[in-house]
Amino acid sequence: MNKKIFCLLVFIAITLFIFPVKERFALQDESSLSFKVNHFTGMDHHWTIMNQSDQQRNWLKKFNNPNIPLWDFYKIHGLQLAPKLGFEQKLATFSQDFNKSIKVDNAPTILITEVVPDTDNYGNYNAFEYIEIYNNSNEAINLKGYSIWSGNWRKKITDSIFIQPWNTQLFWTRRAEIQHLTLEAFNNHYFASYHDKYLSVEKVYGLDNIGGLRNSGYQTVTINDPQGAEVVKAGYSDVDVSLNHSIVYSYPIDGSLMMEKISGHQKPSPGWVKNNQVPPRPILKKSPPSILENVHAVPGNGKIKLTWSPNNETDIYRYHIYKNGIWEFSVPPEKHTFILSTLAGNVEYTLEVAAEDISGNLSEKSAPLTVKPSHQLITQEERSFIEKDPAYHKLWDISKDGPIIPGLAQDLIPQGMTYYEPKDWLLIVNYLENDRPSTITIVDATTEELVKSVLLYNKDGSPFTGHAGGITISKNHVWVSSENSLYSFTISDLISAPNNGEIYFQYHIPVPVDASYTFYDENILWVGEFYEENANPTDPSHHLKTRTGKTHYAWMIGFDLHSNSDMLTDKQWNKASELPAIPDYIFSTTDKVQGAIVQKEGVILSTSYGTDNDSALYRYNNPLKEKPYDYITIANKAVPTWFLDGAQSKPQGSVEAIPMPEGIANVQSKYLYVVFESGANKYRYTATSPMDHMLIIDKKQLLKEDKVGLKRKRK
């Protein structure tokens, strides 16, 4: 061997011993080198194996399965191999860019670049699974007559579907039970209200009446041409699958038709591929496109409109938009406008645009523009009419529709609700995604009109982006519960805040429960937790066996507020410490509690979980007038404990209701207002009963039943 080549290979091997491998490497001439890597750990690293040694350093040949990643090979073949023992990988020379694809002349014309086997459900079925393919050629391909198959189903494409050169096509795998879901639902699932990212109807094709993509074992997705010949194949196993995440692939470099799996558990990117997933396009020229001109950015409410003059060169492939120096999205050459959405207000964003040609040359980015949008405007919109299911007639008999829930069209997800009698205001706390601050909306209970909305910020001025679960009002303060804390600000701050104004928390109080909901009455501030075995487990010390023999897994705790300061005392909470505040009362509660009302006349719990599961309102006598059933020691304090278990505090009754209620509010002692999250953009397409309105329940009718007489009766 040439001495220089030998030295180079030794240098590469030593380098890979020292530094963890981060990218997939390939030599232009397809040569390979075996070596050991001591830093190969963790399931995020999925590599194609050619050779693997056991603990005795005996080499195991795996040429019959050259594209199964290490963890799959371990699972399928039962070999007790530690990931750090080593593997064979094709290497790139140092002159190549490791982040870019390597030219392979015999890669398949059609590539499978991404699959999503597990998503949110409609009913019991994954609603938004898809397979993404890529045209790895310079000519459009008509997919009519091609077949796609996986598991026990095979689907032939009977329509003409043209996939353009170096472009993608999505196949939405749909069982019959979810075929009514629209493209709007699909786009909303992946892009929320970011409308300029939505995929067109031409880009998404429904594969209907099939079983979908399996989540267990080892699975393959295969595409055959009209003559039945295999075109391309991709494999994955259950260790690659997680809810609402994708598995991404790169093109084969070994001359086979099997895609190389890069990784599972990725954020889906329907319609778009990264450079390392596909081979480079033909190089027609080496000079990059000219820099774009007349780039303008106009701020709006939670949005920025970006425009530019088109590049008149004939080989433009795409325009790339960058936000704060990071790629945001790309648009085809015929588009010269892009609206950035779901932005936080009063935050500066730096925007740039660049052009890419067919050869892969990228222009310089345009001069950076710094823009500050305002907060999005909250509206009240009735977007759908849902017929009332007669199965819930007992509920409909004692209730009526209330105000339209604000902000559903702006991605707000309603959680807690409370009533402020001096102003006749209904306050709803909502959380948002994409790092936007939680928002309180205020509705006039009499006129049912939106009064204003305000955004929540931490003491340090940063946006409050926690899962704001509950809200209540004491004498002088508004309280918000989130994660393991209570947050507060003054009522006067709320009253004086303008529409779309910002409110800053004054206090952040850690508490010994997962603070999902909160309620205030008779000088006691209550805060409770939501328990669900898989989605939201609670502290094991909160799991208590009741007198009926059933186990409760959640607490609701109460704090006596100081009569003058309307705040916790120093004995309850040491402000200088990060330790949780010490409660004065503990209620042991049932599972899945979303909201509560605790008054002398009784306790009401709102429980729900899931988009299609019935909810329930439970009513109990208030147990505080009885002796505690037990005492639990917290920070050397014996805290009296009661069970809402049907034995000590007997339930007055319950009513089963439609899915997804959240907060409840006692209004004028006559009505129980219920707010739902099912109408939020996040859930409205998969919920069985999306609600745009609050529900107003007549408390007199509700409490008239002294037993469990309001059970739902299905026909």
FENZI-V931774 format. One line per field, one symbol per residue. ss: DSSP state (H for helix, E for strand, L for the rest). phi: phi as a letter, one per 30 degrees, with the letter a starting at -180 (. if undefined). psi: psi as a letter, one per 30 degrees, with the letter a starting at -180 (. if undefined). A space follows every 50 residues. Layout:
# FENZI-V931774
ss->???
phi->???
psi->???
This chain:
# FENZI-V931774
ss->LLHHHHHHHHHHHHHHHHLLLLLLLLLLLLLLEEELLLLLLLLLLLLELL EEELLLLLEEELHHHLLLEHHHHHHHHLLLLLHHHLEEELLLLLLLLLLL LLLLLLLLLEEEEEEELLLLEELLEELLLEEEEEELLLLLEELLLLEEEE LLEEEELLLLLEELLLLEEEEEEELHHHLLLLHHHHHHHHHLLLHHHLLL HHHEEEEELLLLLLLLLEEEEEEELLLLLEEEEEEEEHHHLLLLLEEEEE LLLLLLLELEEEEEEELLLLLLLLHHHLLLLLLLLLLLLLLLLLLEEEEL ELLEEEELLLLLLLLEEEEEEEELLEEEEEEELLLLEEEELLLLLLEEEE EEEEEEELLLLELLLLLLEEEEEELLLLLLLLLLLLLLLHHHHHHHHLEE EEEELLLHHHLLEEEEEEEEHHHLEEEEEEELLLLLLLEEEEEELLLLLE EEEEEEELLLLLELLLLEEEEEELLLEEEEEELLEEEEEEHHHHHHLLLL EEEELLEEEEELLLLLEEEEELLEEEEELLLELLLELLLHHHLEELLLLL EELEEEEEEELLLLLLLLLLLLLLLLLLLLELLLEEEEELLLEEEEEEEL LEEEEEELLLLLLLEEEEEELLHHHLLLLEEEEELLEEEEEEELLLLLLL EEEEEEELLLEEEEEEELLLEEEEEELLLLLLLLLLLLLLLLEEEEEEHH HHHHLLLLLELLLLL
phi->.eddddddddddddedddcddcbdcbdecidbbdacbdcdbjddccbdcc bbcddciddcdbddbdccdeddddddciddcdeddkacbdccdddcdddc dcdbdcdedccccabbcbbeccicbecbdaccbbdcacbdcdddjdbbba icbbbcdccdbccdehbcbcccdbdddcdddcdedddddcbhcdddcddd ddcbcdcchbdicdccicbbcbccdedjddcabbbabdddcbehbcccbc ddccidcddcddacicddbdjbbcedcbdddedcacddddddchdbbcdb dibbccbaddddddcdcacccbchicecabbdddcbbbcdbhcddhbdbc cbbbcbcddjdcddddedccbbdddddcbcbdcaccdddddcdddddcbb dcddddiddcidcdbdbbbcdechcccbcbcbciicdebccbbddddicd dabbccbdedjdddcdddcbbabcdbbccbcahcbcbbbddddddddddi dcbcdcbbcdbdbddcbaabahicccbbcccbecdadceedddbddddjd cccbcbcbbddddcdhbdddddbdddccdddcdcbbcdbddhdcabbbbe dlcbccbaajdbcecaccbbdddddcdedabcdbhicdcdbbcdbicdcd ddlabdbddidbdbbdchhcbccbcccdddedbddcddbdcccdcccddd dddddcbddcddccd
psi->kkeeeeeeeeeeeeefeekkkflkkkkeggllkklkjfgjlkffjjkkke kklafggkkkkhffifgkleeeeeeefgkikkfffllkkklllffljffl lkkjfgklekkjfkkjfjllljbgkkfhklkklkjhlgkkkjgkflkklk bglkkkjfljjjklkhllkkjjkklefgffkleeeeeeefgbgifffkkl fffjkkjlhlfaklflakllkkkklfffkkelkklllfffklkgllklll kkggglgjkkkelahlkkikfkllegfllklkjflfklllkklhkkkjla jglkkkllkkkgkfgkelkkkkkhfkkelkllffkgkkjklhkklhkkkk klklkklefgkklkllkkkkkjllllkkljkjflkkkkkffhfeeefgll kalkklgefggkjkclklkjeefhkkkkkkllahgkklkkkkkkfefglk elklkkllegflkjglijelklkaeflkkkkkbhlkkllleeeeefklkg lkkkkekjjklgljifllkkkhgkjkkllkkkeeeillkfffjkklfffl kkgllklkkjkkfefhlklfeejjfflgkllklflkkklllhkfllkjle flkkkkklklfgkklkjkklkjffflkkflkkkjhgkjkkklkiggdejk kfllkklllhlclkkjjggfkjkkkkffflefffffkfikkfllkjkjee eeffkgahfgkkjk.
